[in-house]
């Protein structure tokens, strides 16, 4: 396992954790695919719709370090059960909501359970893989999130078109609870059997430092802080795409809600392809030199955002094939980075504090997701289209990405703790 190889039994256990991640992705990325239907029912603005995602991530960001510490102390199984079960219940509570402010309040509470799933699932990778090979499995773990988002983008608008967004939300909540039950029955915590070997039993031991001491260690680490700044930028880009892309397709390009949902699914397909691919590129082709991996991601993302900003000026009705290609690349680069980011974080810290480090970095990712969508939506409301927003986002990603490269983002690599 230290070299990144999984036995058959370990692969089954890894797949169960990916299933929980997939359910979190189903909610995170699938629910915004229903925003066009809520826009029609409640008559709220694009900026207001973006507030739902922002409030969800604001709560999960505030709790991220504590949730990571909980994963370190309780172990992945109990932490993931708590997060997934509470999320499923809160999704079901969305179904009878009579107004959009009620949905916003439910999104805040759902952020509590949602905050636990990320650090818990990431800790599984830190526990079971050596630092030099964590980028690829970390990317695979995030494939689960993207698969869930893809399923949500395809299935939920289709269900909503036929039966309404409330029935689609009901189906999503029941799916999350079913997956949680299967995870409870089948998942075995690291160290409870021989599935993962001695390497993983040692790595799963509880940290011998306090929460405060571990937190102080993280905020004094320049390498970790640069990664967190990068996480903020990449999270802002990813969150903006996830929140506003269906509305961009529907309101700016004129696609129906259902077609917009299907094109939105291509964004998730690109993300699914990008997450393990960027991990492989970074681990194998670049020799885990994270600095160059980040630079490639930033440059590719900036270029595709630039193209999205100009396309409606070049064609009155842009070819669907071109839109599909740009959408795929946007997902591949703009949402395919988590394996590289969290693999870099995992390379730095001891396994016993991996959950806390993941939670700390998630604060910045989720703050980016919290702040950017409503700002992006407000800019679209002011200008009347999303074009200016894409161009501004391209410039910001390019300038900050290059600046972080020269500041030494990802240049320090460490041996296995």
Secondary structure as UniProt FT lines:
FT   TURN            2..3
FT   HELIX           8..30
FT   HELIX           31..34
FT   HELIX           35..42
FT   HELIX           46..62
FT   HELIX           64..74
FT   HELIX           76..94
FT   TURN            95..96
FT   HELIX           100..128
FT   HELIX           131..133
FT   HELIX           134..151
FT   HELIX           152..156
FT   HELIX           157..163
FT   HELIX           165..186
FT   TURN            190..191
FT   HELIX           197..203
FT   HELIX           211..219
FT   HELIX           222..247
FT   HELIX           248..252
FT   HELIX           257..280
FT   HELIX           281..285
FT   TURN            287..288
FT   HELIX           290..314
FT   HELIX           320..334
FT   HELIX           338..348
FT   HELIX           351..353
FT   HELIX           354..383
FT   HELIX           387..407
FT   TURN            408..410
//
